[in-house]
Amino acid sequence: MERREFLVGAAALSMLAGSSTELMAQTGGALEKTSLTLGVGGKPLLYYLPLTIAERRGFFKDAGLDVTINDFGGGAKSLQALVGGSVDVVTGAYEHTIRMQAKGQDVRALCELGRFPAIVIAVRKELADKVKSPADFAGLKLGVTAPGSSTALTIQYAMVKAGLKASDAPLIGIGGGASAVAAIKQGQVDVISHLDPVIAKLEADGDIKILIDTRTEEGTRALFGGSNPAAVLYVKKDFADANPNTSKALVGVFVKTLKWLHSATPEEIADSVPAEYQLGDKPLYLKAIANSLPTYSLDGVLPMEGMQSVLNTLKILDPEFANATIDLAATYDDRFIKG
């Protein structure tokens, strides 16, 4: 071997060793599991932007993780996949951890991604003169990403708060992206409970009138009476216990992503996502990003106030929770974000 080749090879090995040492320092030890399958319900939605950024900017790979993402039709379906064992971890609504505890299954959030729901409830423009509030939703067709998802929970909660029953109007799953836009434009649904960029597109085209907007702290408190965490990273407790270093690495990726999001411009963010996520209108997508940036968690820490707010919502909406005893501390495992 020539001296130059030897030196190049030695340098490469040194870099690899340094990278490995850095990963060990970040996680406290070797990763127990490096290949993971992650479930999500509607990845193109800005609700899940931290996941897309982590993937597209290589933050998973930087942490030594090979993550395969399975995108389902809604958050409820990604939860089913976790319970069924076809995915290892999920980015989904925090309320799923509470629902699972009530069913005797130990599913825990590890990191907050969204501090406000960012869900918007709007009526089709042709009905705007008749439908002024959720009190008018009885008998209308309600479009949500999927029944059982956070978009469904939010619109049903708004109905119950307005004096209706959650069952007074049917929920219709319309998915995310172009299919959701088409559902309003083609009159398949009367009211939509959804997220950006779908809402931004429909609003810009004049197809809807917004009734409730939880993209802001003011709008979130108006509906829920307090903060109301949205997307989180959650896992089965067994997974976190068996893979503490991998869990810590995952949390580290998302904390890094959140910091990047809050320091980046809308243009930098838009350039980091697949072009098809922009629904053919980049200027509109940039506006949607600007609207959504305040909704993302600042540090990944899940506040007890927000956890309690979500439980209160479920107690009002779902008879199953009216007298249920829920240990909120057991829905959030903070050891990986504190370490």
C-alpha positions as CSV (number, residue, x, y, z in Angstrom):
1,M,0.0,0.0,0.0
2,E,1.3,3.4,-0.9
3,R,1.8,5.9,1.9
4,R,-0.8,8.3,0.4
5,E,-3.5,5.5,0.2
6,F,-2.6,4.5,3.8
7,L,-3.0,8.0,5.1
8,V,-6.4,8.5,3.3
9,G,-7.6,5.1,4.7
10,A,-6.4,6.0,8.2
11,A,-8.2,9.3,8.0
12,A,-11.4,7.7,7.0
13,L,-11.2,5.2,9.8
14,S,-10.5,8.0,12.2
15,M,-13.6,9.9,11.0
16,L,-15.8,6.9,11.4
17,A,-14.4,6.3,14.9
18,G,-15.0,9.9,15.8
19,S,-18.6,9.7,14.5
20,S,-19.2,6.6,16.5
21,T,-17.7,8.2,19.6
22,E,-20.0,11.3,19.1
23,L,-23.1,9.1,18.8
24,M,-22.1,7.2,21.9
25,A,-21.6,10.5,23.8
26,Q,-25.0,11.7,22.6
27,T,-27.0,8.6,23.6
28,G,-24.9,7.3,26.5
29,G,-24.1,4.0,24.8
30,A,-24.5,2.0,21.6
31,L,-27.8,2.1,19.8
32,E,-29.8,-1.1,20.6
33,K,-31.7,-0.8,17.3
34,T,-30.6,1.2,14.3
35,S,-33.2,0.2,11.7
36,L,-36.7,1.5,12.7
37,T,-40.1,1.7,11.1
38,L,-42.0,4.8,11.9
39,G,-45.8,5.3,11.4
40,V,-47.5,8.6,10.6
41,G,-50.9,9.6,9.4
42,G,-50.7,12.2,6.7
43,K,-47.0,13.1,6.4
44,P,-47.4,15.9,3.8
45,L,-49.4,17.9,6.4
46,L,-47.6,20.7,8.2
47,Y,-48.8,19.0,11.4
48,Y,-46.0,16.5,10.8
49,L,-43.4,19.0,9.3
50,P,-40.8,18.1,12.0
51,L,-40.8,14.5,10.8
52,T,-40.3,15.5,7.1
53,I,-37.5,17.9,8.0
54,A,-35.7,15.3,10.1
55,E,-35.9,12.9,7.2
56,R,-35.0,15.2,4.4
57,R,-32.2,17.0,6.1
58,G,-30.6,13.7,7.2
59,F,-30.9,14.2,10.9
60,F,-31.9,10.5,11.4
61,K,-28.8,9.4,9.5
62,D,-26.6,11.8,11.5
63,A,-27.8,10.0,14.6
64,G,-27.0,6.6,13.2
65,L,-30.6,5.7,12.6
66,D,-32.1,4.1,9.4
67,V,-35.8,5.1,9.6
68,T,-38.4,3.7,7.2
69,I,-41.5,5.9,7.3
70,N,-45.0,4.3,6.7
71,D,-47.6,7.0,5.9
72,F,-51.1,5.9,6.7
73,G,-54.4,7.6,5.9
74,G,-54.8,9.1,9.4
75,G,-53.4,9.1,12.9
76,A,-55.8,6.4,14.1
77,K,-54.3,4.0,11.5
78,S,-50.7,4.7,12.5
79,L,-51.7,4.0,16.2
80,Q,-53.3,0.7,15.0
81,A,-50.0,-0.2,13.3
82,L,-48.1,0.4,16.5
83,V,-50.4,-1.7,18.5
84,G,-50.3,-4.4,15.9
85,G,-46.5,-4.4,15.8
86,S,-46.0,-3.3,12.2
87,V,-44.2,-0.1,13.2
88,D,-41.8,0.6,16.0
89,V,-42.6,4.2,16.8
90,V,-45.2,6.8,15.7
91,T,-45.5,10.5,15.3
92,G,-49.1,11.2,16.1
93,A,-51.5,13.0,18.4
94,Y,-50.8,13.0,22.1
95,E,-54.3,12.0,23.0
96,H,-53.6,8.5,21.6
97,T,-51.4,7.8,24.7
98,I,-54.4,8.6,27.0
99,R,-56.7,6.4,24.9
100,M,-54.3,3.5,25.1
101,Q,-53.9,3.8,28.9
102,A,-57.7,3.6,29.2
103,K,-57.5,0.3,27.2
104,G,-54.8,-1.1,29.4
105,Q,-51.9,-0.5,27.0
106,D,-48.8,1.4,28.0
107,V,-48.0,3.8,25.2
108,R,-46.0,6.9,26.1
109,A,-45.0,10.2,24.5
110,L,-41.3,10.8,24.4
111,C,-41.2,14.3,22.8
112,E,-43.6,17.0,21.9
113,L,-43.6,18.2,18.3
114,G,-46.6,20.5,18.2
115,R,-47.7,22.8,21.1
116,F,-50.9,23.9,19.4
117,P,-53.2,21.6,17.4
118,A,-53.0,23.7,14.2
119,I,-56.4,22.3,13.2
120,V,-58.8,24.5,11.4
121,I,-62.6,23.9,11.2
122,A,-64.2,25.6,8.2
123,V,-67.5,25.4,6.2
124,R,-67.9,25.1,2.4
125,K,-68.5,28.7,1.1
126,E,-71.9,27.7,-0.4
127,L,-73.1,27.0,3.2
128,A,-71.5,29.9,4.9
129,D,-74.7,31.9,5.2
130,K,-76.4,29.1,7.0
131,V,-73.6,27.5,9.0
132,K,-72.2,30.0,11.5
133,S,-70.8,27.8,14.2
134,P,-70.5,24.2,15.3
135,A,-74.0,24.4,16.7
136,D,-75.2,24.3,13.1
137,F,-73.3,21.1,12.1
138,A,-76.1,18.6,12.8
139,G,-76.7,16.4,9.8
140,L,-73.9,17.8,7.8
141,K,-71.0,15.8,6.3
142,L,-67.8,16.4,8.2
143,G,-64.5,15.8,6.5
144,V,-61.6,14.7,8.6
145,T,-58.3,13.1,7.9
146,A,-59.7,9.8,9.3
147,P,-62.3,8.9,11.9
148,G,-60.5,8.6,15.3
149,S,-57.8,11.1,14.4
150,S,-57.1,14.4,16.1
151,T,-59.0,16.3,13.4
152,A,-62.1,14.1,14.2
153,L,-61.6,14.7,17.9
154,T,-61.4,18.4,17.5
155,I,-64.5,18.9,15.4
156,Q,-66.5,16.5,17.7
157,Y,-65.3,18.4,20.7
158,A,-66.4,21.7,19.1
159,M,-69.9,20.2,18.5
160,V,-70.3,19.0,22.1
161,K,-69.1,22.3,23.4
162,A,-71.8,23.9,21.2
163,G,-74.5,21.7,22.7
164,L,-74.7,18.9,20.1
165,K,-73.8,15.3,20.5
166,A,-70.7,14.0,18.8
167,S,-72.9,11.6,16.8
168,D,-75.1,14.3,15.4
169,A,-73.1,14.5,12.1
170,P,-71.2,11.8,10.2
171,L,-67.5,11.8,9.9
172,I,-66.0,11.2,6.5
173,G,-62.3,10.3,6.1
174,I,-60.8,12.4,3.3
175,G,-57.1,11.8,3.9
176,G,-54.6,14.6,3.4
177,G,-53.3,16.6,0.5
178,A,-55.0,16.7,-2.8
179,S,-57.8,14.3,-1.8
180,A,-58.9,16.6,1.0
181,V,-58.9,19.6,-1.2
182,A,-61.0,17.8,-3.8
183,A,-63.5,16.7,-1.1
184,I,-64.5,20.3,-0.5
185,K,-64.2,21.5,-4.1
186,Q,-66.4,18.6,-5.3
187,G,-69.0,19.0,-2.5
188,Q,-68.3,15.6,-1.0
189,V,-68.2,17.2,2.5
190,D,-69.9,20.2,3.9
191,V,-67.5,21.1,6.7
192,I,-63.8,20.3,7.0
193,S,-61.5,19.8,10.0
194,H,-58.0,19.8,8.7
195,L,-54.5,21.3,8.6
196,D,-52.2,23.3,6.4
197,P,-51.4,23.3,3.5
198,V,-54.9,21.9,2.7
199,I,-56.6,24.8,4.6
200,A,-54.3,27.4,3.1
201,K,-55.1,26.2,-0.4
202,L,-58.9,26.1,0.2
203,E,-58.8,29.5,1.8
204,A,-56.8,31.1,-0.9
205,D,-59.1,29.6,-3.6
206,G,-62.1,31.0,-1.7
207,D,-63.7,27.6,-1.1
208,I,-64.2,27.8,2.6
209,K,-65.0,30.1,5.5
210,I,-63.0,29.5,8.7
211,L,-65.0,29.1,11.9
212,I,-62.4,27.8,14.4
213,D,-58.6,28.2,14.1
214,T,-56.2,26.5,16.5
215,R,-53.0,27.5,14.6
216,T,-52.6,30.3,17.2
217,E,-52.5,30.2,21.0
218,E,-55.5,32.5,21.1
219,G,-57.6,30.2,18.9
220,T,-56.4,27.1,20.9
221,R,-57.4,28.7,24.2
222,A,-60.7,29.9,22.8
223,L,-61.7,26.3,22.0
224,F,-60.0,24.2,24.6
225,G,-59.6,26.7,27.5
226,G,-55.8,26.2,27.6
227,S,-52.8,24.9,25.8
228,N,-53.4,21.6,23.9
229,P,-50.4,19.7,22.6
230,A,-50.7,18.2,19.2
231,A,-48.2,15.8,17.5
232,V,-45.7,13.9,19.7
233,L,-43.3,11.0,19.2
234,Y,-44.8,8.0,21.0
235,V,-43.8,4.4,21.5
236,K,-44.8,1.4,23.5
237,K,-43.2,1.5,27.0
238,D,-41.7,-1.9,26.3
239,F,-39.8,-0.4,23.3
240,A,-38.5,2.5,25.3
241,D,-37.3,0.2,28.1
242,A,-35.7,-2.2,25.8
243,N,-34.1,0.5,23.6
244,P,-33.1,3.4,25.8
245,N,-30.2,4.6,23.7
246,T,-32.2,4.4,20.5
247,S,-35.1,6.2,22.2
248,K,-32.8,9.0,23.3
249,A,-31.3,9.2,19.8
250,L,-34.8,9.6,18.4
251,V,-35.7,12.4,20.8
252,G,-32.4,14.1,20.1
253,V,-33.2,14.1,16.4
254,F,-36.6,15.8,17.0
255,V,-35.2,18.4,19.4
256,K,-32.5,19.2,16.8
257,T,-35.2,19.5,14.2
258,L,-37.4,21.8,16.3
259,K,-34.4,24.1,16.9
260,W,-33.7,24.1,13.2
261,L,-37.3,25.0,12.3
262,H,-37.4,27.9,14.7
263,S,-34.2,29.3,13.2
264,A,-34.9,28.7,9.5
265,T,-36.8,30.9,7.0
266,P,-40.0,29.7,5.3
267,E,-38.0,29.5,2.1
268,E,-35.4,27.2,3.6
269,I,-38.1,25.0,5.0
270,A,-40.0,24.8,1.7
271,D,-36.8,23.9,-0.1
272,S,-36.4,21.0,2.3
273,V,-39.7,19.2,1.6
274,P,-40.8,17.3,-1.5
275,A,-42.2,19.6,-4.2
276,E,-45.5,17.6,-4.3
277,Y,-46.2,18.6,-0.7
278,Q,-46.7,22.2,-1.9
279,L,-49.9,21.4,-3.8
280,G,-48.6,23.1,-6.9
281,D,-48.4,26.6,-5.3
282,K,-45.1,27.4,-3.6
283,P,-46.0,31.0,-2.6
284,L,-49.1,29.7,-0.9
285,Y,-47.0,27.0,0.8
286,L,-44.6,29.6,2.1
287,K,-47.6,31.4,3.6
288,A,-48.8,28.2,5.2
289,I,-45.4,27.6,6.7
290,A,-45.3,31.1,8.2
291,N,-48.8,30.5,9.7
292,S,-47.7,27.1,11.2
293,L,-44.3,27.9,12.6
294,P,-45.7,29.2,16.0
295,T,-47.5,25.9,16.5
296,Y,-44.3,23.8,16.8
297,S,-42.8,23.0,20.2
298,L,-39.9,25.1,21.3
299,D,-38.0,22.5,23.1
300,G,-39.8,19.1,22.9
301,V,-41.0,19.2,26.5
302,L,-44.6,18.2,27.1
303,P,-46.2,20.5,29.7
304,M,-48.6,19.0,32.3
305,E,-51.1,21.9,31.7
306,G,-51.4,20.8,28.1
307,M,-51.7,17.1,29.0
308,Q,-54.5,17.9,31.4
309,S,-56.3,20.0,28.8
310,V,-56.3,17.0,26.4
311,L,-57.7,14.7,29.1
312,N,-60.4,17.3,29.9
313,T,-61.4,17.3,26.3
314,L,-61.7,13.5,26.2
315,K,-63.7,13.5,29.4
316,I,-66.2,15.9,27.9
317,L,-66.4,14.2,24.5
318,D,-66.1,10.5,25.3
319,P,-68.3,8.8,27.9
320,E,-65.5,6.2,28.3
321,F,-63.4,8.8,30.1
322,A,-66.1,10.5,32.2
323,N,-65.2,8.5,35.3
324,A,-61.9,7.0,34.1
325,T,-58.8,7.3,36.3
326,I,-55.9,8.3,34.1
327,D,-52.4,8.7,35.3
328,L,-51.1,11.5,33.1
329,A,-47.5,11.1,34.3
330,A,-47.6,7.6,32.8
331,T,-48.5,8.9,29.4
332,Y,-45.2,10.8,29.0
333,D,-41.7,9.4,29.5
334,D,-39.4,12.5,30.0
335,R,-36.2,10.6,30.8
336,F,-34.8,10.9,27.3
337,I,-35.4,14.6,26.8
338,K,-34.0,15.4,30.3
339,G,-30.9,13.3,30.0
